[in-house]
Amino acid sequence: MTRSTELSADAAGPSRPREDNTMIATPVLSIESQRSTTTTLNVYDLVEEGVVVKSLENVREPSLDPRVRISEESRPDEDELDEGLTQRFSHLVFGRDTKGGLHLEKGEKRQEPIYIEFAPGDQHNPIHFSRRKKWVITAIACFATLLASSTASTYNLGFASMIRDLNCTEFQATIGLSVYALGFGLVPLVTASFSEEFGRLPLYIVSGIGFLLMYMMVALAPNIQTVIIARVIQGACGSTGATMVGGTIADIWSAKERGLPMSIFAVMAVGGTGVGPVIAGWIEMNSKLQWKWIQWIQMMICAVYVVILPFMMKETRASILLTRIAKKLRKETGDHRYRARVEDERASLGILIWISCTRPVHLMITEPVVLSFSLWIGFAWGITYCMIESISGVFEHLHGFNVGQIGTIFMTMVIGSFMGFISNLYQEKLYQRYSSTRGPEARLYFACFAAILLPVGMFIYAWSSFSKVPWIALAIAITIFIWGVFIVYLAVFSYLADCYGPFASSALAGQSLARNMAATAFPLFTSQMYNRLDYKWANTLFGCIAAIMVPIPFVLFFFGPAIRRRSKFSRAVMEATKS
């Protein structure tokens, strides 16, 4: 049966029964003042879709970009609203034909749109999904993170056989480690915002397939140049497992519930960097397997992820789901006034592309919170990649470890991550206790502690780099450093998700750029730096830089609210949260 919605000028509207005895609320139109050109609609349940109807004055849509000002004239008409992407791109390139468009007589005004929002508590809204559904989505998203992080570091353990088979230099092989981080950092500048405009699920599926195929390209590569190209593309596809997973968790978990899911995500991101090499080291030791089978085995595991992804992952972007419901209402009722507020922003493809391509960089440059955390996590992540590059040399040259034993040393990264996970359980208690008074800054108690752990870990690592010092001292140093990195990583993702809400993926893409640019650059000079300064002085230099950055979380902890009130994006989220 076709559903229709009637508008009347009464002060109240009765609910009308359907044939199946479901009640459909009839929206009521009330004119507040003759001076007002905008009609105000009371709130009504559209029972089947779980949404309510609101006027422009009453609609709340925090995911609108505060840089965009939408006037009545720029608002899309009914013809523009349901255009496909191909049509919109054609109009962007060749211009719009206005002859067949909607014409208004002189003095005639457009009909006011009827905006829809999710009804309070409705389970169509991702934030109100069932807990079982939330955990299934979190699990598959974190699986993507584990694949992406482990792939970054397993590559390094196959250097010896790869250099032999492809007849390349160690520096050329190291480029493959660096460019993976390059793809990881650059691509989210586009995909993160596009996921916020077009939905997250399509990007999960496309990137998952691309990530899978790149294992095959590396394994079958006839030369190192092919390997490097494949690693760039694989890093680009794998970036979904970092920035978008943080956004997905922010979509479905409220701030007070987000601590544990974010902790699991961080364990996969940081601890996964250690899991891969533990296995890869022993694969490299087997002369019948070596570097090619490191890729094939990872490909088999990734294939499992790609197969189950469409069945377990659901769309979590609320504005995307509202847009779909609005399109369904327009189709079923024939009334083209129904729309989600965010559709006003998306009408112009030019505006959409501009928003999507500039928002992450804009946030990183103009938002002090994003900028400061980007510098901090960027340095920590760069040092982590230096460690991945240096561990082989340190333990082989100083303590005579073989490649299998070197791979096992990477378990220190897993141990450090679990120490961070346990620490976060107490951090989460502090957050629950103080979030009502301190807000997002309640996420930063342990970040202040981590600021001290980073230089401590580096200094121990530096001054244990002697053959006469037991190898366990180096392992302890790596564990302490990764413990600090885990806490910083988790604090960055949780704090930015709380501060930027619907713009979380863009904010995380901004810090991801800084983090992965550092991870791209640092390994390229690691070997040369260690050769010139030796291990103790090179790592002492890193420790000193870490010590200089200690004040960053303390400044945000005490002055964060004042800093956030001065910025457009975080202020918009703060105001939406209060309302």
N, C-alpha and C positions, 0 to 999 in steps of 0.2 A: 504494500500500500504506500502511496506517495504521501510523505509527511508535509504538511503545510503549517505555516505559522502566521497567525493573524495579529494585526496591530490595531489597537483601538485607543481612543483618547480618554478612556475611563481612568479613574484613580487606581483601580485594582482590576486584575484580570483573573477569571476562574480557570482552573485546570480542566482540560477537555479529555474525556476517556477515549482511548483507542479501542479497536475491536478486541485486542488481547488484554483489555482492562489495564494497560499501562497508562499512566497519566502523563500528558505532555503539558507543561506550563505554557500559557499564552503570554508573550511579552506585552507589557503595557507601556504606552507612550505618554509621557507627561511633559508639558511645556512649562518650564519654571518661570520664564519671563518672556514678554514680547520682545525684549531687547536681545535675548539669547538666540543666536542662530543655530545652536546645537541642541538637539533634543536629548533628554536624559532618560535612559532606560533603567527600570528597576531590575534587580537580579532575579533570574529564574533558572530553574533546573531544566536542561534538555536531557531528559532522563536517560535515554539510550546511550548518548555520547558522553555523559558525565561532565558536561560543561555548563557554564552560566553565561548569560548575555549581559553585556555592559556597554555603556556609552564611552565616548572618547575621554571624557573627564574622569571616569571612574576606572577605566581599564588600567591594569598594572602589568607592564612588560619590561622587566629589568634587562632583557637581552637586547633591547634596542641600543645601537651604538650612540653614545652621547655626542659624538661629533656630527651626527646627521640631524638636520632639522627638517621635519616633514610638514609642509604646508598643505592646505586644502587643495591647492592647484596641482601640487606634485603627487598627490595621492592617486594610486592607480584606479582607472575606471573598470567597469565590469568586463570589458573586452581584454584589457591588459592583465587582469588578475589571474586568468587561467591559461595564459599563453605558456607554451612549452619552452624549454631552454633553447631549442633551435631557433624558434621564432624570435625570442628575446635577443639572441646573439645577432640574428639578421637585422633586427631593428637598431641594434647598437652600431653595426657596421654601415648599413645603408640608410639609416634614418627610418622614422615611422611614417606610414601613410595615414594622414589625418582625415582623408576624404570619407573613409568608411567608418570613422570613429563615432563616438557618442557626442551629439551636439546639444547644447543647451540654448534655449531661447534667451533673448536679452532680459536680464533681471531674474532669470530662473536659476535656482541654486541646486547643486547636487544633492541627491538623497544621502542622508547621513548613514555611514556604515553601522552595522550591528556587530560589535566586537565580541568574541567569545574567549572565555578563560576556563580552566579546569575548575569544577566545583570543589569546595573544600573537602579534603579527605578522599577524593575520587581516585580509584586505583588505576585509571588510565594515565594518571600523572606519574611519571617515573619516580618522583620522590616518595610516592605512596604505593609503589609496587610491594608485593608481599615479600617478606624477609627471605623466603626460599628463592624467589626469582632474583632478588638483589644479589644473593650470594652466588647463584649460578652465573650471573653476568660478571660479577667480580672475579670469580674463579677463571673463567675463560679469558677475560681481559688480562689478568695477571699471568696466565700461561703465555700470552703473547709477549709480555714483558720479559719473562724468563728466557724465551727463545731468543729475543733480541739481545739481551745482555750477555748470555752465554756465547752467542755467535761472535760477539765482539772480541772475546779473549781466546777462544779455542783456536782461532786462526793462527795465533802467535806460536802455539806449540808445534805446529807443523813446518816451521821455517826450514829446518835442516834438510828434510827430504824434498821440500818444494824448491829450495835453492839448487839442489842437485838435479832434480828432474827438469826444471825449467831453465837451468843455466843462467840464473840471475844473481844479482848481488844481494847482500843482506839489507842494504838501504832500500832497494827496489821492493823487496818483500815487506819491509816496514811501512812503505807507502800504503800497502793494502790495509794495514791496521789503522792508519790515520784517515784514509778517505772514507772508511766506514763511518767514522764519527762525523766527517764532513757531510755526508748524506743525511745522517741523523740530525744534524743541526740546521741545515738549510731548508729542507723540504717541509718541516712543520710550519714554517713561516706562511706557507700557502695552505697546506692541508688542515692545520688546526682550525683556522677561521672558516674554511670551507666546510669542515665538519659541523661547525656551529650554525652554518647557513643551510646546508643540504642534508645534514644528518650524519651520524657516526657510523652506522652499520655498513653503508656502501664502501666506506674507506677501509673498514676492518677487512672486508672480503677481498677487495682489490689488492690491498697491500699484502695480505696473507698469501695470495696466489703468487704475487711478484716475489716475495721473500722466499717462497718455496723453490721457484724456478732458478733463482740465483745460486743456490747450492749446486745445482746441476751445472750451471755455467762455470763456476769455479772448479769443480771436480774435473770437467772435460776441457779446461782451458789448455791450449797448446803453448801459451807463453804468458809471461808475467803481466803484460799489458792487458790481456783479457781478464786476468784475475782482478786487476785494479779496477777495471770498468765494472765488473760484476759486484765488487765490494761497495762501490759507490751506490749502485742501484739498490743493493741489498740493505745498505744503511738507510737509504731513503724510505724503503718499504718498512724497515724495522722501526723507524721513528714512531710509527703508530703505537708500538708497544710501550712508548714512554709518555709523550705529551697527551695523546688522546686517552690513554687509560686514566690518567689523573683527572681529565675532564669527565670521563664516564663515571668515575667514582663520585665526583662532585655532583653529577646529575641525579644520582639515585640515593645517595646517603646525605642526611642532614648533617649540619656541622657537628652536632653532639654525638652522632653515630659514626662519624667518618674516621675516627682514630684507628680502629683495628683494621678496616679495609685498606687504609693508606699504609699502615705498617706492613701488611702482607705484600702490598705492591712494592714497597721499598726493599723488602727482603728479596723479592724476585729481581729487582733492578740492580741492587748492589751485590747481594749474595750470589745471584746468577752469574756474575762476572767471575766468581771463583769456582762454581760448579763445573762449568764447561771444561776448563783446563785440567781438572782432576782426572776426567775421563780421557781427554784428548792426549795427555802426556803418555798414557799407557798404550793408546792406539798408535801413536808415533813410534813407540818402542818396538812394535811388531813389524818386522820388515815386509810382511805380506799385506799390510794395511796402510799405515802412514798417512800422509796429508790428504790424499784423495778420499780415504774412508772416514776421515774426520768429517768431511763434507757430506758423504753419503749417509752416514748414521744420523747426523743432524737433520738431513732432509727427510728421513723416515719419520722422525719425531714430529717435524713440522707438518708432514702430511696428515698426521692424526689431528692436529690443531685445525687445519684447513677443512677437513671433512666434518668435524663436529661444530665448527663455527656458525654456519647458518642455522643450526638447530638450537643452539644454546644462547647465542647473542641476540639481543633485541635492541631496537632503537631506543635510546635513552634521552634524546634531546627533546625537551618539552615543547619548545616552539615549533619543531618539525611535526610533532604529533598533533598539535593544535591546528597547524596549517592543513594537515590531511583531513581533520575533522571538518574544518571550514569548507574545504573543497567538496566534501561529501554532502554537507548541508546545502551548499549552493546547487549541487547537481540534483538532489532529491526534492528540494523545495522550489527550485527555479528562482529563488530570491538571491540575487548576487550581492546583496548588502552584507551577508555573513562573511566575516573574515577574521583571521588572527591579526593582532596588532602588528606583529613583525612582518606581515605581508606588505605593509605600506613601505617598509624599508627595502624590501626585495624587488619592488616593481621595476626599478631601473637596474639593468644588468651592469651598467657602467658603475653605478654606486656600489653594487654588490661586490664586483671585482676589486674596486678601490678599497672597500672595507676589508675584504678578506686578505688582500696582499699587504696591507699597511698596518693592520691592527697590532700584530705581535711586535713589530719593530717600534711602532709608536708607543706601545706600552713600555717596552724596554728603555726607550730613550727619555720619555716624559714622566714616567712613574718612578719616583725615588725608591719605592719599596722593591719594584721589579729590578731596577738597575743595581742596587746594592747587593741584593741576593744573587743576581746574575754574576757579578764579579766574584763573590765569595764561592759559590758552588762551581763556577768556571775554573777557578784556581784549584779547588779540591779535586775536581774531576780530571783536570790536566795532570795533576800529580798521580792520581790513580792510574792513568794510562802510562805514565812514566814508570810506575812500579811494575805494571804488567810487562813492560819492555825490559826492565832492569833485573827482575827476579831471576831470570835464566842466567844472566851473567854473574850476578852476585853469588848465587848458590853453586854454580858450576865452577867458577874460578877460585872462590874462597874456600869452598867445602867439598868440591869434587862430586856434586850430585849429578846423576844421570837424568834424562829428560822425563822419565816416569816419576822419579822422586821430586823433580822440580814442579811437575804438574800437581803432585800431592800437596806441596807447600801452599798452593792456591786455596786449600781448605781454610787457611787463616782468614780469607775474605768471607767465607761462609760463617766461620765462628764469630768474626767481628760483627757481621750482619745480625746474627742471632742475639749477640750481646746488645746491639742497638734495639732489636725487637723487644727484648725483656725490659730495657730501659724505658721504652715507650709506654709500657704498661703503667709505670708510675707517672710518666709525663701525661698520660691520658687521665689519670686520677686528678692531677693538678689542673688539667684543662676543665674537667667537669666541675671542679670546685670553684675555679676562679673565672670561668668564661663569662659569667653574667656580669662581672665587674670589669674585667680586663679585655673582653672581646677576643678577637683573633690573636692578640699578643699573648694570650695564655698558652699558645702553642710553642712559645719560645723559651720556656724555662730550661729545657735540656739543650737547646741550641746554644745557649750561653756556656753550658758545660762543654759542649762539643768544640766550641771555639778554642778552648784550652787543650783539648785532646789532640787536635790536629798538629800543632807545633811540637807537643810532647812526643807523639808518635814518630814524627820526622826526625827529631833530635836523637831519639833512641836508635832509629834505623841508621842514622848517619854514623853514630859513634860505636855501633856494633859491627861495622864493616871491616873487621879484621879477622884473619884466619884463626888467630888465637882465641877469639871470642866464640863461644858455642853458638851453633846455628839457631838454637832455640831463641836466643835474644833477638835475632832478626825477625823470627816468626812472631814473637810477642809484639815487636814494634809495628809490624804490618797489621796485626789484629787490633791494636790500639788505634792506629790511623784509620782503618776501615770502620771501626766502631764510631769514630767521630764523623767520618764521611756519611755513614748511614744516618746518623742523627740529623746532620745538616741537610741531606737529601730529603728526608722525610719532612723536616720542618719547612723547607722551601715549598714542597708540593702542598702540604696541609695549609700552611699560612696563606699562600697565594690563592688556593681554592676557596678559603674562607673570605679573603679580602675581595676577590674578583668574581665569585659566583658564576654567572652565566658566561663570563669572559675568561674563565679559568684556563681553557685550552690555549687561548691566545697569550695569556700571561705566562703560562708554562712553556709555550713555544719560544717566547722571548728569552727566558732564562736558558732554555735548551740550546738556543743559538750560541750564547756565550759559553755554556758548558762544553758543547761539542766542538766549537772552534778551538778551545783550549786543548781538548782531547785530540784534535787533528794536528795541532802545531807541536805540542810537547814531545811526542815520541820521535819526531823528525830530528830533534837535536839531542835526544837523550844519550845516545851512544857517544857522540862527539863530546858532550859535556862531561860525561863520566871519564872519558879518556883523558881529558885535559885537567879536570879538577880532582879526579878520583872520587870514589863513592862517598867518602865521609864529608868532603867539602861541598860537593854538589848537593847532597841531601841537607847539609847544614844551611845552605842558601835557601832551599825550599822551606825549611823550618823557620827561618827568619821572616820570610814573606808571610807565612801563616801566622806568625806572632803579630805582625803589623795589622792583620785583618781581624784580630780578636774583638775589637770594639763594635763591629758591625751588628751582631745580634743584640748587644746591650743597648745600642742607640735605638733600634726598632722596638725593643721591649719597652723602653721608657717613653719614647716619643712617637711610636707608631700611629696612634689615633690622630694626632695633630698632623702628621705627614700625610695620612690618607685623606683627611678632610680637604686638603689643598689640591687634590687631583680629581679630574672629571670622572674617570671610570670607577674608582673605588668609592667616591662620594655617591655616585649613582646607585651602587650596590648597597651602601650604608642606608641611603634614604629608602630604597625599596624594602630592605629588611625591616626598618622601623615601621613602615606602613603595613 
